[in-house]
Amino acid sequence: MPFYVNTQKPDSSREIARLLGKCIKRHKRDWTEIVFLCIGSDRVTGDCLGPYVGYRLSQHQLPGIFVYGTLNQPVHAVNLSDITDFISRNHPFALVIAIDASLGDEKHLGYVTIGNGSLYPGAAVQKDLPPVGDIYITGIVNIAGILEYLTLQTTRLSTVISLADTITQGILNYTNSLICL
């Protein structure tokens, strides 16, 4: 069951941190590191949420945390399988948190969803890609309906950046709470 966070509320990044911690606690502690798999393309405004979050996270030195998918090296439909194979080989005991943009109902535009389970990248544009991650975080960047690919291309950059900044701050709030323990 996904949790929805309204990013227009002032404490939304703290709520993301809290819910991320709640999701992580539901996994057995047999993982030794965390991998953030940030999915999307830097060539489509509505789809650049994942790479932008990855870019922002990669600017921080986070012990035991690895980031794949940035603006310079995006993870997208073409290389997703290779990257997930690489993660499986090089991080066999990692908890994988997948981050991607999504389309949703008008009432949830600008919301973040967090939940346990895999993310299905490309589902909004009818791409048949394998599910990824143990936990997912999505930012609802626009309204689902018809012509989803065009919808992603015409998504406001300000919506994507606002969502990505809030997700990044929520993740950093969570990781900072781990360092303080």
Secondary structure, 3 states (H helix, E strand, C coil): CCEEEECCCCCHHHHHHHHHHHHHHCCCCCCCEEEEEEECCCCCHHHCHHHHHHHHHHCCCCCCEEEECCCCCCECCCCHHHHHHHHHHHCCCEEEEEEEEEEECHHHCCEEEEEECCECCCHHHCCCCCCECCEEEEEEEEECCCCHHHHHHCCCHHHHHHHHHHHHHHHHHHHHHHHCC
